[in-house]
Amino acid sequence: SSEFKSMEYVNWILGSRDADAGNLFTPQKTFPLIITSGDISDVDGFLALSIYAKSGSDVLYILNFPSYINAQYQDDERRLDMGKGFEYGCQVFDNAQKKQFGWKGIDAFLEEHKDIYSDDISRLPIYDKYRILQTDMAYNMAIQVFQESRLRADQRLYFGIGGVNTVNPFSAEALKNELFVYGDLMLKQPSYHRVPLGASFLLGDGDEEALAERYPRVFMDFNGSMAFLDDARWSRLLDGLLTRLEAAVVMGGVYSWADPQTMPATPALNRLSCSTMNQLYAPRCTTDFLGRLARAGFANTWVVANNEVPAVEDVG
């Protein structure tokens, strides 16, 4: 997939590819920080976390949320024009999942797991319930993926809670509900931990500002959206890292020598000829991020078309 290609490209830039050994990585004396993002439904984000953990690098994984978490979207589902997808809130999503797939509903789910989730969240609005459960599940998944993949015992994982996407390409009846698919299984794990309510930055030591000072070499994989830049804390962190950023990699997904062939995921969505739309789920934040790079005169922004990685393999 183009997501794997972009990860491979980052590691080629890092100079850590070892083709003869049959794996992507060789140990390095100094390890950089790689920043990547995803959401609970985005296996690409967890794949990236695994790949970068294997490189020996420390990783900052930022969790973003699907747009139905937005508290403003609580009315009936609305299909947008110009191929911009859908708007709906958590209650619409919850009801549609019950009808379409037999989902028990968020309140029944919490009742079944009241040994873990007691009355401290049962009285919250539905969008807060979904946000909390998705955060906790992603947090536990990230820990497990990182621990299973890391190269060094002292390797650091930083888990950040990001923002809410503004673009949703899927209707409420077509979108996967992770709590329904594997929520029960996750919550039965003995190692399952809850994220403290109100937390934004977990694992590893130090806050955002200290993190910016700790790593002289930083790489950013534009794997998920930039929705987290809506938060002033993440905005400050990015400002602090720009002088240390060595490469920002954006996955493009198309072949540069041919007309785009990617098909739309749904009739209501224009996927803008990309194999993935992850980087466009929060377009205003994406524009902000690229604008910062431009104003800083940062030249090492790599847009990885599908045909670029074989060329990298030929060189490296």
C-alpha positions in Angstrom: 0.0 0.0 0.0 1.1 3.6 -0.4 1.0 3.9 3.4 3.7 1.2 3.7 5.6 2.8 0.9 5.7 6.2 2.7 7.0 4.5 5.9 9.6 2.7 3.9 10.6 6.0 2.4 11.0 7.6 5.8 13.3 4.8 6.8 15.3 5.2 3.7 15.7 8.9 4.5 16.8 7.9 8.0 19.5 5.7 6.4 18.4 2.6 8.3 17.5 0.2 5.5 19.3 -3.1 5.5 18.2 -5.0 2.4 20.8 -7.7 2.7 19.7 -8.6 6.2 16.1 -9.0 5.0 14.6 -6.4 7.2 14.1 -2.7 7.0 16.3 -1.6 9.8 19.8 -1.7 11.3 20.6 -0.3 14.8 21.8 3.2 15.0 23.9 5.0 17.7 21.5 7.9 17.9 17.8 7.6 17.4 15.5 10.3 16.2 11.9 11.1 17.1 9.3 10.1 14.5 5.9 11.7 14.7 3.0 9.9 13.2 -0.8 10.0 13.6 -3.9 8.0 13.1 -7.3 7.2 14.5 -9.0 4.2 16.1 -10.3 3.1 12.7 -7.0 3.6 10.9 -4.9 0.5 10.8 -2.3 2.5 8.8 -1.5 4.5 12.0 -0.8 1.4 14.0 1.2 -0.2 11.2 3.3 3.0 11.1 3.8 2.7 14.8 5.0 -0.8 14.5 7.4 -0.1 11.6 9.0 2.8 13.3 9.3 1.0 16.6 11.3 -1.6 14.7 13.7 1.1 13.6 14.7 1.8 17.2 13.4 5.3 17.0 11.3 6.9 19.6 7.8 7.6 18.4 5.2 10.2 19.1 1.8 8.7 18.1 -1.0 11.2 18.0 -4.6 10.0 18.1 -7.2 12.0 16.1 -11.0 11.3 16.1 -13.6 10.9 13.3 -15.8 13.9 12.6 -18.9 12.4 14.2 -17.3 13.0 17.6 -17.8 16.7 16.9 -20.4 17.9 19.5 -22.0 20.2 16.9 -23.0 17.3 14.6 -26.0 15.9 16.5 -28.8 16.2 13.9 -29.9 13.8 11.2 -27.3 12.7 8.7 -26.6 15.3 6.0 -25.0 14.5 2.7 -22.8 17.3 1.6 -22.4 18.6 -2.0 -19.2 18.7 -4.1 -18.2 15.2 -2.9 -17.4 16.4 0.6 -18.9 13.4 2.4 -21.3 13.5 5.3 -22.1 15.3 8.5 -23.7 13.5 11.5 -23.1 13.1 15.2 -22.6 10.2 17.6 -26.3 9.6 18.2 -27.0 9.2 14.5 -24.0 6.9 14.2 -25.0 4.9 17.2 -28.6 4.4 16.0 -27.4 3.5 12.4 -25.0 0.9 13.8 -27.7 -0.7 15.8 -30.0 -0.9 12.8 -27.4 -2.0 10.3 -25.2 -4.3 12.3 -26.9 -5.2 15.5 -24.6 -3.0 17.7 -25.9 -3.0 21.3 -25.4 0.8 21.6 -22.9 2.8 23.6 -25.0 2.8 26.9 -25.5 -1.0 26.9 -21.8 -1.4 26.1 -20.8 0.7 29.1 -23.3 -1.1 31.3 -21.7 -4.5 30.4 -18.3 -3.1 31.3 -19.3 -1.1 34.4 -16.5 -2.8 36.3 -14.2 -0.6 34.2 -16.4 2.2 33.3 -18.6 3.2 36.2 -20.8 6.2 36.7 -18.0 8.6 36.0 -18.7 8.7 32.3 -22.3 7.2 32.1 -23.8 10.7 32.6 -21.7 12.4 30.0 -22.9 13.4 26.5 -22.7 10.6 24.0 -19.9 12.2 22.0 -17.8 12.3 25.2 -18.5 8.6 25.8 -17.3 7.7 22.3 -14.2 9.9 22.6 -13.2 8.4 26.0 -13.7 4.8 24.8 -11.9 5.4 21.5 -9.0 7.0 23.4 -8.7 4.2 25.9 -8.8 1.5 23.2 -6.2 3.3 21.0 -4.0 3.9 24.0 -3.9 0.2 24.9 -3.5 -0.9 21.2 -0.6 1.6 20.8 1.2 0.2 23.9 0.8 -3.4 22.8 2.0 -2.7 19.2 5.0 -0.7 20.4 6.1 -3.2 23.0 5.8 -6.1 20.5 7.8 -4.2 17.8 10.4 -2.1 19.6 14.1 -2.7 19.0 15.4 -1.3 22.4 14.2 -1.8 25.9 14.7 1.9 26.7 12.8 3.0 23.6 10.2 5.7 24.3 6.6 5.9 23.1 4.7 9.1 23.5 0.9 8.9 23.1 -0.8 12.2 22.3 -4.6 13.0 22.2 -5.2 15.1 19.1 -8.2 16.7 17.4 -11.4 15.9 15.6 -11.5 15.6 11.8 -13.8 17.9 9.9 -14.3 15.7 6.9 -16.2 12.4 7.0 -16.3 10.5 3.7 -18.6 7.7 4.9 -22.3 7.4 5.9 -23.3 6.3 9.4 -24.3 2.9 8.1 -21.1 2.3 6.1 -18.6 3.2 8.7 -16.9 0.6 10.9 -17.7 0.8 14.6 -14.5 -0.4 16.4 -16.3 -0.8 19.8 -18.6 -3.3 18.1 -15.9 -5.1 16.2 -13.4 -5.6 19.0 -14.4 -3.6 22.0 -15.4 -6.5 24.2 -12.2 -8.4 23.3 -10.0 -5.4 24.2 -11.7 -4.7 27.5 -11.2 -8.3 28.6 -7.4 -8.0 28.4 -5.8 -8.1 31.9 -3.5 -5.2 30.9 -6.3 -2.9 29.8 -5.7 0.6 31.3 -7.9 3.7 31.2 -6.5 7.1 30.2 -7.0 9.8 32.9 -9.8 12.0 32.0 -8.6 15.3 30.5 -5.1 14.0 29.7 -3.5 15.1 26.4 0.0 13.7 26.5 1.0 10.3 27.9 3.9 7.9 28.2 7.5 8.8 28.2 8.7 11.6 30.5 8.3 15.3 30.0 5.8 17.6 28.5 5.5 19.0 25.0 8.1 21.7 25.4 10.7 19.3 26.9 10.1 16.9 24.1 11.0 19.6 21.5 14.3 20.1 23.3 15.2 16.4 23.7 15.5 15.4 20.1 18.0 17.1 17.7 16.6 15.0 14.8 12.8 14.8 14.1 10.9 13.3 11.2 7.2 13.6 10.5 5.1 11.0 8.7 2.0 12.7 7.3 0.2 9.4 7.8 -3.0 10.7 9.4 -4.6 14.1 9.5 -3.3 17.2 11.1 -6.5 17.7 13.1 -4.4 17.9 16.3 -3.1 21.3 15.3 -6.5 22.7 16.5 -5.0 22.4 20.0 -2.7 25.2 21.1 -0.4 22.7 22.9 0.3 20.7 19.8 0.7 23.9 17.8 3.4 25.1 20.2 5.1 21.7 20.0 5.2 21.9 16.2 6.7 25.4 16.4 9.4 24.1 18.7 10.2 21.1 16.4 10.4 23.0 13.1 14.0 23.9 13.6 14.9 20.2 14.2 12.7 18.7 11.5 14.7 16.9 8.9 11.9 15.6 6.7 8.1 15.7 6.4 6.7 12.8 4.3 3.3 13.1 2.7 1.9 10.0 1.0 0.5 10.8 -2.4 -0.6 7.4 -3.6 -0.8 8.0 -7.4 1.6 7.3 -10.2 3.1 10.5 -11.5 3.4 9.3 -15.1 -0.3 8.3 -15.5 -3.8 9.7 -15.0 -5.2 8.9 -11.5 -7.0 5.6 -11.4 -8.3 5.6 -7.9 -12.0 5.0 -7.6 -14.2 6.9 -5.1 -15.1 5.0 -2.0 -18.7 6.1 -2.2 -20.8 8.1 -4.7 -20.8 11.0 -2.3 -17.1 11.3 -2.0 -14.4 12.7 -4.3 -11.2 11.2 -3.0 -9.2 13.8 -4.9 -7.3 11.1 -6.9 -5.4 9.9 -3.8 -5.2 6.3 -2.6 -5.9 7.7 0.9 -7.6 10.9 2.0 -6.1 10.8 5.5 -4.2 14.0 5.1 -7.3 15.8 3.9 -9.7 14.9 6.7 -8.8 18.2 8.4 -8.0 20.5 5.4 -7.7 23.7 7.4 -5.1 22.1 9.7 -3.3 20.6 6.7 -3.1 24.1 5.1 -1.8 25.4 8.4 0.9 22.8 8.6 2.1 23.2 5.0 2.0 27.0 5.4 4.3 26.8 8.5 6.8 24.7 6.5 6.7 27.2 3.6 7.2 30.2 5.9 10.1 28.5 7.6 11.7 27.8 4.2 11.6 24.1 4.9 12.5 22.3 1.7 12.6 18.6 2.8 8.9 17.9 2.3 8.5 14.7 0.4 5.3 13.8 -1.5 5.6 10.1 -2.1 4.0 8.9 -5.3 3.7 5.2 -5.8 6.5 5.1 -8.4 9.0 6.8 -6.1 9.7 4.0 -3.7 10.9 1.4 -6.3 13.3 4.2 -7.4 14.5 4.6 -3.8 15.1 0.8 -3.6 17.2 1.0 -6.7 19.4 3.7 -5.2 19.5 2.4 -1.6 
